[in-house]
Amino acid sequence: MDLARFKALTFDVYGTLIDWETGIWNALQPLLSIANREIGLEEALETYGEFETRQEAETPSLHYRTLLAVVHARLARHWRIAAQADLHERFGASVPDWPAFPDSSEALAYLKQHFRLVVLSNVDGRSFAASSRKLGVTFDAVYTAEDIGSYKPDPNNFRFLFDRLKQDLGIQQGEVLHVAQSLFHDHAPAENIGLASVWIDRRFGMEGSGATKRPVVQPKVGGHFPTLADFAATHRTANKR
């Protein structure tokens, strides 16, 4: 892939730049601590992923903080855990506590020197603002599910992205490279609409799909990197030639 042809990188944030699996697991601890059986990491993440995906499809306009609280309540019922409403609300408000991946800030700072950086995320603006402070760069544009009224993988999110990139930054679809972890939320719809993408495979070498639903068919991607630092290093090497 010739990276020089792209003017903008669009990012899925949670799972790609922010370590949402660690964040989710930590935020689930108050609930899991009162369960009547041990619920391990992978079971918790996979069940969460199933419930969140279902909820996003059922209530596409629901504010993400509220959606997380609803998902938490559904998890409690699924696991037969009696939990007070305040636990659900605390989980919904947990996004600002989710940590960034260790390489995100430095890699973004490098990439910022060569591309416009844009966010396309399944969260709300307030939650992203807190996460953004951990990433150390100013993004050129931020588009969230709250702005759009739906959640990826809805193709409407990508249509919104292209319309706004052209309007706000004068950038066309063919000049955009989507950088994301989720095959289900990002790479499958990107392939369907002809958007170039690279996979930041944060679960490289691990079994299962974690908190991200597995797509029915493995989408094609333009590049596969275990970390964002690896992607940035590939650009750095190509840029020296």
N, C-alpha and C positions, 0 to 999 in steps of 0.2 A: 504494500500500500504506500502510495506517494503522499506523505503527510504534508508536503509543501503546498498541495492544492487546496488545503482547508484554511479558512479564515477564523472559524469559531469551533470551540469544543463545547458541547452541551453535556452536562453531567446529571446523572442520577446520583443523589447525595447519600442517601441512607443505604448502607451496604457497600458503597463505593468509596466515599470520603469519610463518612461517619460509621463507626463500628456498631451498627444497630443491633447485631446479635448479642454482643456483650451488654449493650444498653437494655435490650429487652429482657435478657436473662436476669440482670441485676434488678430491674424494676419489677420482675415477677416474684422476687424472693419473699416479700411479705405475704403474698397469697400462697406460694408453695410451702411456706413454713407451717401453715395450718392445715395442709392436706393430710388425709388419712393414709396416704401411701407415698413412697418416694417417687417423684417425677423427675427424670433425668434431663440433662441439657438438650439432647437431640429430640426427645419426645416433646419437650416443652416448645422448642423452636418450630418444629414441624407442625404441631397442632396450632400454634399461634399463626403461622403462615397460612394455613387453611382457613382459619376463622377470619383473619384480616382480609384476605382476598375475597372471601364471600361477602363480607360486610361492605367492602368498597364497591362491589358490583350491585349490592342491594340498595345502598344509600349513597350514590355518587356525589351528592351535594353536601353530605354531612361533614361538618368541620372536623379536621383530623384529630384534634384533642378529644372531641366528643366521641368520635369513632373509636379511638383507642379505649376509652372508658367502656363503651358498649362491648367491644371485643373482650376486654378483661372480664366483664360480667358474664359473657357467654362462656369463656374459659372456666370460670368458677362453677357454673352450672354443669358444664361438660365433665369436669373433674369431681363434681359433687362436693364442692367446698363451700361452706357457709361463710360468706364474706360481707362485711359492711360496705355501704355505698362509697364511703370515703376512700376505701382501697381502690375502687374502680377509678375514682376521680384522680387519685394520686398517680396511678399508672398513666392516665391520659395526659397528665402534666409532666411526664418524665422525660420527654424528648430533649430538653435542654441539658439533661444530665448524661446523655449518651456520648461516649468519648469519640474523638477523631482517631482514625488510624494513624500510627506513628509517622508514616511517610507522607501523609496527605498535604500538610502545610508546605513542606520543602518542594515537593513535586509540583504543586499548584503555583508556587512562586516562580519556578522555572518556566512552566508552561505559559504563565501570564506574559512573559517576555515575547512570546511568539504567536499567541492566539487571543481572540476575545473569549472570555470564559463566561458561560451561561448555565444557569440552573434550571432543570425541569424536574420538579420533585413532587412526590405524593404527600406533601404535608401542608401546613398552613404557614402564613407569613411570620407569625410570632414565634412559632417553634423553630423555623429555619433561621430567623435572626439570631437566636441564641446559639445555634450550631455554627453559624457563619463566623462568629467571633473566635471559634476554635480553629478555623481553617486558615486564618492569616492573610487572606487576599480579599480584594474588593471585586465582586463579580460584575460583569458588564450588564447583565440582565438576570432577573430572577422571576421565574414563572412557577407558581405552585398550584396544587389542586384547588386551593381556596380561590385563586384567581380564575381558574378554568371551569370549575363546576363539575369535574369528573376526575377519576383516578386512572392512571396508567394500569393496564395496557389499552385503555380506550383510545382509538385512533384520533379522537377529537383533541386529545392533549397534544399530539404531534402536529395536527393541523393548526392549532393555536400557536404552537412554537414557531412554525414556519411563517405564519402571518405576522407575528410580532417581531421576529428576527428581521424580516424584510422592512417592516415599518420602523422599528426602533434603531436598527444597526445597519440597514441596507445590505443584509447578507441573505443569499439565496440558499435553497436546500442543498444544492450540490457543493456548497462551500462549508458544509457543516459535518462534523464528525461527532457521533454520539458516544460517550464514554460511560460505561455502566457495568454493574455487577449482575443485575437480574436478567436472566434469559427470558423469563416469563413477562415481566413488566416492561422491559425495554428492548431487548434484542429481537424478540419475535415480532412485535409491531413495527420496529425499525426495518426489519427485512421486508415486511409486507408493503411498506410504503416507499421502499427504495432509499432509505436513509443509511449512509455508511456508519458502521459502528465498530468499536473495539471492546472486547470483554476484559474487564478487570476482575479476575476470578479469585476473589478473596477466600474462597473455600478450596483453593487448589490443594490437591492431595488428601482432602477429607472426604469421608463417605457422606452420602445424603445431600439434600439441598437446603438444609437448615430452615431459616424463616422465610425462604423464598419458594413459592410454588414452582414445581418443575413443569416446563411446557410439554405439550403433547408431542411435538416434534422439535428436535434440536435445531434452533435457527443457525443460519450461517453468519459468521462474523468476520470482519476484516483483519482482526488481530486478536491474540489471546495472551494476556499478561497476568501473572500472579498478583502483582501489586501495581499501584500507580507509579511508584518509583521506577519499576521496570519499563513501563510505557514511556516515561519521561527520558529514561536513559537511552531508549531506542531512538527517540527523536534527537537527542543530543548527539548520538553517534552519526546519524544520517545527516545532521546539520553541519558536521565537520568535513563532509566529503566535498 
